[in-house]
Amino acid sequence: MNRQVEKRSPPRAKTMSAMLKAVTAAVKLVAAEEIMPRYMKVAHQHKSDGSLCTDADTAAQEALKRKLQGILNVPVIGEEMAEAEQIESWAGGKDGVWCIDPIDGTSNFVRGLGYFAVSVALVREGRSMLGVVHDPVADEAFAAELERGSFLNGEKLVSRTVATTLSGALANVDMKRLDSKLVAQLASSPPYSSQRNFGASALDWCYTAAGRYDVYLHGGQKLWDYAAGSLILHEAGGHACCLDCDEFEQGGVWQRSVIAALDPALFEEWKNWIRARQ
């Protein structure tokens, strides 16, 4: 007689590990010392790709590098590093790399919009092992460790009840890097109830994990945009894939598109709607 084996979720810890606590404390301290004193007070420059950078970004990145390598001495990949240096760090990280976005949402930070975060992840063999996303304005620190669960301010992350159908969903959609055909469909015949995007990918992942957004879509994120947040969603029980592959981990390391949702049935409905219109 054939018996179907039930898949069981891996056990989740009730409390954060000592290492996750140490990383979270380091991130919060850097935000307090290097970022928030400069909030709405710092000049900015445009990088070669058109994105913004401030003294707060560079100061926070250097401070995080020192503190994180004091916890685990492996190479660091930071958003504000030169591309050649990022690639060199990735190649040299046989025991893992720290992946840092010192301020995800720098445009918001510069303009005084309180939707930005510090994002840090430990990535080993292409997989996120630990992640922290700290919003210093809301004083919310989302954190996760592989197979240990997700946390918010040190407590187990308890997600809100999400929409059960796509028609009733609140969507977070970043239109900038999506194909024009899909953008036209989303604009003319959106399948969801309402849509938002506030310009900080790391927080978008966390808000999806917490059930604040029901579904999420992004056309292309850098490694430092998704490394921590994708783990937080995964460890909260959420689901993600790319526009062109069903396993999120199969996407390109340096840039990945995102289709995500917390609820599994809603995720399938969202994914199928998008795939049918690509």
Residue pairs with C-beta under 8 A, 6 or more apart in sequence:
9 237
10 147
11 147
12 147
12 148
12 149
12 156
12 235
13 145
13 148
13 149
14 156
15 154
16 24
16 143
16 145
16 148
16 151
16 154
17 145
17 148
19 71
19 72
19 130
19 145
20 130
20 132
20 143
20 144
20 145
20 148
20 151
21 154
22 71
23 68
23 71
23 120
23 122
23 130
23 132
23 143
24 132
24 134
24 141
24 143
24 154
26 64
26 67
26 68
26 71
26 120
27 64
27 118
27 120
27 132
27 134
27 141
28 134
28 136
28 141
29 67
30 60
30 63
30 64
30 67
30 102
30 118
31 60
31 118
31 134
31 136
32 136
33 63
34 56
34 59
34 60
34 63
35 56
35 60
35 102
35 103
35 109
35 118
35 136
36 136
38 54
38 55
38 56
38 59
39 56
39 109
39 112
40 110
40 112
42 54
42 55
42 56
42 110
43 54
43 55
44 52
44 53
44 54
44 106
44 110
45 52
45 53
45 54
46 52
46 53
47 53
51 106
51 107
52 106
52 107
52 110
53 80
53 106
54 103
54 106
54 109
54 110
56 102
56 103
56 109
57 79
57 80
57 102
57 103
57 106
58 80
58 102
60 102
60 103
60 118
61 78
61 79
61 80
61 81
61 100
61 102
64 76
64 78
64 98
64 100
64 102
64 118
64 120
65 76
65 78
65 98
65 100
68 76
68 98
68 100
68 120
69 76
69 98
72 96
72 98
72 122
74 93
74 95
74 96
74 97
74 98
74 122
75 88
75 89
75 90
75 92
75 93
75 97
75 98
76 89
76 97
76 98
76 99
76 100
77 86
77 89
77 90
77 93
77 97
77 98
77 99
77 100
77 223
77 224
78 86
78 99
78 100
78 101
78 102
78 224
79 100
79 101
79 102
79 222
79 224
80 102
81 89
89 97
90 97
90 253
93 123
93 124
95 124
96 122
96 123
96 124
96 129
97 122
97 123
97 124
98 120
98 121
98 122
98 123
99 120
99 121
99 122
99 123
99 223
99 224
99 227
99 228
100 119
100 120
100 224
101 118
101 119
101 120
101 202
101 224
101 225
102 118
103 109
103 116
103 117
103 118
104 116
104 117
104 118
104 119
104 133
104 200
104 201
104 202
104 203
104 224
104 225
105 113
105 115
105 116
105 117
105 198
105 199
105 200
105 202
105 203
106 116
107 113
107 199
108 114
108 115
108 116
108 198
108 199
108 200
109 116
113 198
113 199
114 137
114 138
115 135
115 137
115 198
115 199
115 200
115 203
116 135
116 137
116 200
116 203
117 133
117 134
117 135
117 136
117 200
117 202
117 203
117 206
118 132
118 133
118 134
118 136
119 131
119 132
119 133
119 202
119 224
119 225
119 227
119 228
119 229
120 131
120 132
120 133
120 228
121 128
121 129
121 130
121 131
121 132
121 224
121 227
121 228
121 231
122 128
122 129
122 130
122 131
123 129
123 223
123 227
126 249
126 253
127 146
127 249
128 146
128 227
128 228
128 230
128 231
129 145
129 146
129 231
130 143
130 144
130 145
130 146
130 231
131 143
131 144
131 145
131 227
131 228
131 229
131 230
131 231
131 232
132 141
132 142
132 143
132 228
133 141
133 142
133 143
133 202
133 203
133 205
133 206
133 228
133 229
133 232
134 140
134 141
134 142
135 141
135 142
135 203
135 206
139 153
140 152
140 153
140 206
141 152
141 153
141 154
142 150
142 151
142 152
142 157
142 206
142 209
142 210
142 229
142 232
143 150
143 151
143 152
143 232
144 150
144 151
144 228
144 231
144 232
144 234
144 235
144 236
145 231
145 235
146 231
146 235
147 235
148 235
149 156
149 157
149 235
149 236
150 156
150 157
150 209
150 232
150 233
150 235
150 236
151 157
152 158
152 210
157 209
157 210
157 232
157 236
159 209
159 210
159 211
159 236
159 237
159 262
160 210
160 211
160 212
161 211
162 169
162 211
162 214
162 261
162 262
162 263
162 266
163 169
163 170
163 193
163 214
163 263
163 266
164 263
164 265
164 266
165 266
165 269
166 191
166 192
166 215
166 266
166 269
166 270
166 273
167 191
167 192
167 193
168 192
168 193
168 214
169 192
169 193
169 214
169 215
169 266
169 270
170 192
170 193
170 194
170 195
170 196
170 212
170 213
170 214
170 215
171 190
171 192
171 194
171 195
171 196
171 213
171 214
171 215
171 216
171 217
172 195
172 196
172 197
172 204
172 207
172 208
172 213
172 215
172 216
172 217
173 186
173 195
173 196
173 197
173 216
173 217
173 218
174 197
174 201
174 204
174 217
174 218
174 219
175 183
175 186
175 187
175 197
175 219
176 219
177 218
177 219
177 220
177 257
178 186
178 217
178 219
179 219
179 278
181 277
181 278
182 274
182 277
182 278
185 277
186 195
191 270
191 273
192 214
192 215
196 213
197 204
198 204
201 218
201 221
201 225
201 226
201 229
202 225
202 228
202 229
203 229
204 213
204 216
204 218
204 229
205 216
205 226
205 228
205 229
205 230
205 232
205 233
205 260
206 229
206 232
206 233
207 213
208 214
208 215
208 216
208 233
208 238
208 260
208 261
208 262
209 229
209 232
209 233
209 236
209 238
209 262
210 236
211 262
214 261
214 262
214 263
214 266
215 260
215 261
215 266
215 267
215 270
216 258
216 259
216 260
216 261
217 258
217 259
217 260
217 270
217 274
218 257
218 258
219 243
219 257
220 255
220 256
220 257
221 255
221 256
221 257
221 258
222 254
222 255
223 253
223 254
223 255
226 256
226 258
230 240
230 248
230 258
230 260
233 239
233 240
233 260
233 262
234 240
236 262
237 262
238 260
238 261
238 262
238 267
239 260
239 261
239 262
239 264
239 267
240 248
240 258
240 259
240 260
241 247
241 248
241 259
241 260
241 271
242 248
242 250
242 251
242 256
242 257
242 258
242 259
243 257
243 259
243 274
243 278
244 251
244 257
245 251
248 256
248 258
251 257
259 267
259 270
259 271
259 274
260 267
261 267
261 270
